[in-house]
Amino acid sequence: MATFTAHSAIGQREDLTDIIYDISPTETPFMSSIGKNRATAVYHEWQTDSLAAATTANAAVEGADASSATLSPTVRLGNYTQIVQKTVQVSGTLDAVNKAGRKSEKAYQLAKASAELKRDLETILLANQGRSAGTSTTARKLGSLLSWIKTNSSVGSGGADPATIGVSTRTDGTQRTFTETLLKTVVAEVFDSGGSPKILMVGSAGKQKVSSFAGIAAQRYMAPGNTPTTIVGAADVYMSDFSTISVVPNRFMRNRDALIIDPEYAALAYLRPFQTNDLAKTGDSENTQLLAEVTLEIKNEAAHGIIADLDMSL
């Protein structure tokens, strides 16, 4: 007698879980750490200033007339706004049918596109991109963080800082080992410039490299009772000679860069905040555009620093 098995049976229901698993990273550490401002034009501007260098030559003769004024103007800087967008188009049928893991296909795709848009913007802000005014046929582009940092930097052989901050890109040089000495040098430069660095932002390989530096806050802690001491294999805080610096990994930056950031002196300036626009309906589908128009405002580039041209495998 033959056994009737599932191989030949008809009418078995599908076994599809009602959950969609997605581990794509959505954290945007740079965007999340800096401030937010409002832009009112496609070319957003701000001013910087600095005090005269301290001198030992400031000595006046008794009874002498007041010295002549030596005043300096402020520096006017700016950056172009960049439009970032994604479009979602879902048919009426797809939104109507019964689906696993989501009720509305449109809502699901909009949420997904929104996360993708934030990832794109984080990548743009940390890319090696100079600003561009654009034309009627080419898009405007903002000057990324790498295009702004010039005062406090360490570059490899052949590398160069942007010729004009915010405008030019960096010239990548020969990659070298990321050492604590390089980090200390640039942190000291930021301090001497008047800055107070609070974040060391690195890629995944850079985070592992920093964990081996002597200046990490703690390499071990005592577990309670008679349990063994636990070794901490990660550096979340670096104790520099001038400030305590949080070590923040970022999946969307170049692994060849280590960025020293003071979030107080950087902001996103929005001409148009994140928004959804329902596009004209031309048939049996719904078209929706997600859009933002924004630029990067570096309030004073001397508050930040960069160790460039690193090979984290060395």
C-alpha positions as a printed NumPy array, in Angstrom:
array([[  0.   ,   0.   ,   0.   ],
       [  1.494,   3.32 ,  -1.102],
       [  1.742,   6.114,   1.48 ],
       [  0.164,   9.396,   0.422],
       [  2.821,  12.107,   1.07 ],
       [  3.19 ,  15.865,   0.851],
       [  5.11 ,  15.427,  -2.393],
       [  1.942,  14.635,  -4.328],
       [ -0.746,  16.314,  -2.193],
       [ -2.597,  19.36 ,  -3.584],
       [ -3.855,  22.341,  -1.581],
       [ -1.038,  22.847,   0.913],
       [ -0.914,  26.407,   2.223],
       [  2.32 ,  28.368,   1.822],
       [  4.412,  28.965,   4.917],
       [  5.556,  32.604,   4.607],
       [  6.334,  34.557,   7.802],
       [  4.654,  37.936,   8.225],
       [  7.989,  39.682,   8.839],
       [ 10.472,  41.212,   6.383],
       [ 14.056,  40.946,   7.597],
       [ 16.383,  43.766,   6.598],
       [ 19.727,  44.424,   8.309],
       [ 20.801,  47.253,   6.028],
       [ 22.34 ,  49.913,   8.316],
       [ 20.404,  53.152,   8.704],
       [ 22.469,  54.983,  11.343],
       [ 23.783,  58.346,  10.149],
       [ 26.23 ,  59.415,  12.896],
       [ 27.496,  62.602,  11.241],
       [ 24.05 ,  63.962,  10.391],
       [ 22.778,  63.018,  13.829],
       [ 25.621,  64.727,  15.702],
       [ 25.645,  68.149,  14.018],
       [ 23.115,  70.972,  14.266],
       [ 20.356,  72.102,  11.923],
       [ 19.892,  75.547,  10.38 ],
       [ 17.613,  77.121,   7.796],
       [ 18.789,  78.182,   4.351],
       [ 16.855,  80.834,   2.413],
       [ 18.707,  80.676,  -0.911],
       [ 20.445,  78.044,  -3.035],
       [ 23.758,  79.642,  -2.033],
       [ 23.802,  79.631,   1.776],
       [ 26.36 ,  81.951,   3.42 ],
       [ 27.825,  82.627,   6.844],
       [ 30.753,  84.554,   8.347],
       [ 33.804,  83.595,  10.38 ],
       [ 36.246,  85.703,  12.344],
       [ 39.364,  85.271,  14.439],
       [ 41.367,  87.234,  16.99 ],
       [ 44.786,  88.682,  16.223],
       [ 47.693,  86.437,  17.144],
       [ 48.839,  86.788,  20.746],
       [ 52.141,  88.712,  20.989],
       [ 54.791,  89.686,  23.536],
       [ 55.385,  92.975,  21.673],
       [ 52.349,  94.675,  23.225],
       [ 54.089,  97.318,  25.323],
       [ 53.239, 101.041,  25.259],
       [ 55.437, 103.976,  26.243],
       [ 54.129, 105.918,  29.197],
       [ 52.184, 108.98 ,  28.052],
       [ 52.288, 107.993,  24.375],
       [ 49.37 , 108.538,  21.997],
       [ 47.074, 105.622,  21.301],
       [ 48.303, 103.319,  18.577],
       [ 46.625, 103.191,  15.167],
       [ 43.761, 100.757,  14.837],
       [ 44.549,  97.493,  13.055],
       [ 41.168,  95.905,  12.444],
       [ 40.342,  93.058,  10.054],
       [ 37.062,  92.22 ,   8.333],
       [ 35.126,  89.   ,   8.779],
       [ 35.444,  86.192,   6.241],
       [ 32.334,  85.402,   4.189],
       [ 31.852,  81.759,   3.234],
       [ 29.113,  79.771,   1.541],
       [ 27.932,  76.461,   0.164],
       [ 25.376,  75.446,  -2.459],
       [ 22.276,  73.462,  -1.601],
       [ 21.942,  70.026,  -3.139],
       [ 18.651,  68.336,  -3.99 ],
       [ 18.432,  64.678,  -3.004],
       [ 15.373,  62.693,  -4.03 ],
       [ 13.831,  59.298,  -4.63 ],
       [ 10.594,  58.321,  -6.376],
       [  8.232,  55.499,  -5.438],
       [  5.705,  54.153,  -7.978],
       [  3.267,  51.44 ,  -6.914],
       [  0.425,  49.999,  -8.993],
       [ -3.114,  50.013,  -7.673],
       [ -3.24 ,  46.227,  -7.893],
       [ -0.114,  45.747,  -5.773],
       [ -1.462,  48.013,  -3.067],
       [ -4.786,  46.126,  -3.078],
       [ -3.628,  42.499,  -2.912],
       [ -2.991,  40.712,   0.367],
       [  0.737,  40.859,   1.152],
       [  3.015,  39.3  ,   3.739],
       [  4.984,  41.6  ,   6.018],
       [  3.222,  44.849,   5.188],
       [ -0.31 ,  46.084,   4.68 ],
       [  0.364,  48.973,   2.296],
       [  3.03 ,  48.541,  -0.373],
       [  3.172,  52.315,  -0.869],
       [  3.793,  52.998,   2.82 ],
       [  6.417,  50.245,   2.976],
       [  8.276,  51.548,  -0.086],
       [  8.125,  55.147,   1.177],
       [  9.656,  54.126,   4.51 ],
       [ 12.365,  52.203,   2.674],
       [ 13.108,  55.121,   0.316],
       [ 13.267,  57.53 ,   3.249],
       [ 15.964,  55.439,   4.93 ],
       [ 17.857,  55.174,   1.62 ],
       [ 17.709,  58.959,   1.193],
       [ 19.294,  59.516,   4.609],
       [ 22.046,  57.018,   3.786],
       [ 22.728,  58.8  ,   0.507],
       [ 22.974,  62.186,   2.221],
       [ 25.331,  60.871,   4.916],
       [ 27.566,  59.424,   2.189],
       [ 27.529,  62.715,   0.253],
       [ 28.419,  64.781,   3.337],
       [ 31.486,  62.599,   4.022],
       [ 32.586,  62.14 ,   0.398],
       [ 35.431,  63.978,  -1.333],
       [ 33.13 ,  66.405,  -3.147],
       [ 33.624,  70.083,  -3.942],
       [ 30.724,  72.476,  -4.36 ],
       [ 29.193,  73.217,  -7.757],
       [ 26.649,  75.859,  -8.758],
       [ 25.206,  73.559, -11.415],
       [ 23.386,  74.616, -14.571],
       [ 19.993,  74.035, -16.152],
       [ 21.245,  70.577, -17.177],
       [ 23.607,  69.625, -14.311],
       [ 22.693,  69.346, -10.647],
       [ 23.983,  71.679,  -7.941],
       [ 26.299,  69.987,  -5.452],
       [ 27.285,  70.911,  -1.928],
       [ 30.876,  70.983,  -0.754],
       [ 31.337,  67.967,   1.542],
       [ 33.189,  67.958,   4.867],
       [ 36.429,  66.772,   3.228],
       [ 36.441,  69.832,   0.976],
       [ 36.325,  72.177,   3.983],
       [ 39.095,  70.92 ,   6.275],
       [ 42.439,  72.57 ,   5.591],
       [ 43.943,  74.174,   8.708],
       [ 44.378,  70.994,  10.749],
       [ 45.364,  68.044,   8.597],
       [ 47.881,  65.279,   8.054],
       [ 48.23 ,  63.863,   4.54 ],
       [ 50.265,  61.102,   2.946],
       [ 52.975,  61.581,   0.349],
       [ 51.506,  63.349,  -2.674],
       [ 48.308,  64.226,  -0.818],
       [ 47.02 ,  67.782,  -0.597],
       [ 44.33 ,  69.762,   1.165],
       [ 41.653,  71.512,  -0.93 ],
       [ 43.098,  74.578,  -2.674],
       [ 39.984,  76.604,  -1.811],
       [ 37.928,  75.396,   1.132],
       [ 34.43 ,  74.276,   0.272],
       [ 35.145,  74.575,  -3.443],
       [ 37.954,  72.154,  -4.254],
       [ 38.308,  68.449,  -3.571],
       [ 41.18 ,  66.881,  -1.664],
       [ 44.064,  65.246,  -3.494],
       [ 44.478,  61.697,  -2.227],
       [ 48.063,  60.701,  -1.462],
       [ 49.974,  57.527,  -0.699],
       [ 48.286,  55.563,   2.059],
       [ 50.154,  54.93 ,   5.326],
       [ 49.645,  53.333,   8.726],
       [ 47.205,  55.019,  11.112],
       [ 49.202,  55.585,  14.296],
       [ 48.383,  57.223,  17.594],
       [ 51.166,  59.714,  16.904],
       [ 49.32 ,  60.95 ,  13.802],
       [ 46.125,  61.291,  15.831],
       [ 47.865,  63.187,  18.633],
       [ 49.485,  65.57 ,  16.156],
       [ 46.207,  66.615,  14.534],
       [ 44.33 ,  66.796,  17.855],
       [ 47.048,  69.195,  19.081],
       [ 46.67 ,  71.254,  15.894],
       [ 42.917,  71.546,  16.476],
       [ 43.549,  72.638,  20.076],
       [ 46.151,  75.221,  19.018],
       [ 43.65 ,  76.576,  16.483],
       [ 41.15 ,  77.141,  19.293],
       [ 39.028,  74.049,  18.759],
       [ 37.795,  71.481,  21.233],
       [ 37.446,  68.158,  19.383],
       [ 34.682,  65.902,  20.639],
       [ 34.338,  63.14 ,  18.013],
       [ 36.818,  60.938,  16.183],
       [ 34.848,  59.5  ,  13.267],
       [ 36.306,  56.508,  11.427],
       [ 35.204,  53.612,   9.25 ],
       [ 34.915,  50.049,  10.505],
       [ 38.592,  49.237,  10.002],
       [ 39.589,  52.541,  11.59 ],
       [ 37.5  ,  51.783,  14.676],
       [ 39.345,  48.509,  15.165],
       [ 42.664,  50.268,  14.663],
       [ 41.908,  52.94 ,  17.278],
       [ 41.005,  50.214,  19.785],
       [ 44.705,  49.304,  19.907],
       [ 45.839,  52.835,  20.824],
       [ 47.189,  53.427,  24.326],
       [ 44.919,  56.398,  24.954],
       [ 41.633,  54.486,  25.018],
       [ 39.688,  55.191,  28.2  ],
       [ 39.775,  51.644,  29.572],
       [ 41.169,  48.367,  28.369],
       [ 39.558,  46.272,  31.068],
       [ 37.105,  46.443,  33.917],
       [ 36.646,  44.345,  37.009],
       [ 33.665,  42.012,  36.956],
       [ 31.784,  41.553,  40.262],
       [ 32.382,  38.572,  42.538],
       [ 34.833,  35.873,  41.602],
       [ 34.214,  36.046,  37.878],
       [ 37.207,  36.719,  35.609],
       [ 38.184,  40.219,  34.557],
       [ 36.643,  41.163,  31.237],
       [ 38.864,  42.552,  28.485],
       [ 37.247,  45.419,  26.576],
       [ 38.228,  45.094,  22.915],
       [ 36.686,  48.351,  21.718],
       [ 37.606,  52.006,  22.079],
       [ 34.531,  54.142,  22.62 ],
       [ 36.342,  57.024,  24.299],
       [ 39.846,  58.292,  23.555],
       [ 41.523,  60.343,  26.287],
       [ 43.615,  62.945,  24.493],
       [ 45.857,  65.489,  26.217],
       [ 43.271,  68.196,  25.583],
       [ 39.809,  66.648,  25.701],
       [ 37.839,  63.432,  25.903],
       [ 36.964,  62.289,  22.38 ],
       [ 34.18 ,  59.856,  21.47 ],
       [ 35.251,  57.281,  18.885],
       [ 32.336,  56.9  ,  16.478],
       [ 32.308,  54.336,  13.634],
       [ 30.564,  55.355,  10.432],
       [ 29.68 ,  52.888,   7.671],
       [ 29.222,  55.62 ,   5.072],
       [ 32.625,  57.319,   5.147],
       [ 35.869,  56.422,   3.437],
       [ 38.056,  53.998,   5.411],
       [ 41.124,  55.997,   4.358],
       [ 40.042,  59.01 ,   6.444],
       [ 39.891,  59.703,  10.181],
       [ 37.865,  62.82 ,  10.982],
       [ 38.197,  64.913,  14.123],
       [ 34.944,  66.821,  14.582],
       [ 33.472,  69.439,  16.885],
       [ 29.716,  69.12 ,  16.164],
       [ 29.101,  72.632,  17.502],
       [ 30.806,  74.051,  14.418],
       [ 28.896,  72.145,  11.732],
       [ 25.249,  72.106,  10.717],
       [ 22.864,  71.032,   7.99 ],
       [ 21.11 ,  74.06 ,   6.509],
       [ 17.784,  73.056,   4.921],
       [ 16.261,  75.09 ,   2.13 ],
       [ 13.551,  72.439,   1.934],
       [ 13.291,  69.821,   4.706],
       [ 12.506,  66.17 ,   3.988],
       [  9.079,  66.042,   2.34 ],
       [  6.851,  63.848,   0.197],
       [  5.203,  65.109,  -2.987],
       [  2.336,  63.242,  -4.633],
       [  3.012,  63.345,  -8.374],
       [  0.364,  63.592, -11.097],
       [ -1.593,  60.389, -11.572],
       [ -1.301,  59.183, -15.167],
       [ -2.764,  55.704, -14.829],
       [ -3.324,  52.827, -12.458],
       [ -0.439,  53.632, -10.142],
       [  0.542,  56.162,  -7.478],
       [  3.774,  58.126,  -7.871],
       [  5.331,  59.782,  -4.834],
       [  8.582,  61.73 ,  -4.632],
       [ 10.674,  62.048,  -1.484],
       [ 12.88 ,  65.119,  -1.526],
       [ 15.108,  67.396,   0.521],
       [ 17.256,  70.381,  -0.426],
       [ 20.117,  70.957,   1.961],
       [ 23.695,  72.115,   2.311],
       [ 26.56 ,  71.672,   4.766],
       [ 27.475,  74.674,   6.902],
       [ 30.971,  74.48 ,   8.373],
       [ 30.888,  77.333,  10.847],
       [ 34.658,  77.376,  11.244],
       [ 36.798,  74.743,   9.552],
       [ 39.629,  75.21 ,  12.064],
       [ 37.43 ,  73.504,  14.677],
       [ 37.861,  70.217,  12.79 ],
       [ 40.743,  68.062,  11.602],
       [ 41.574,  65.145,   9.33 ],
       [ 44.161,  62.384,   9.206],
       [ 43.999,  61.425,   5.541],
       [ 45.495,  58.755,   3.292],
       [ 45.335,  55.891,   5.779],
       [ 45.625,  52.172,   5.117],
       [ 43.911,  50.543,   8.072],
       [ 45.306,  47.114,   7.178],
       [ 48.871,  48.191,   7.939]])
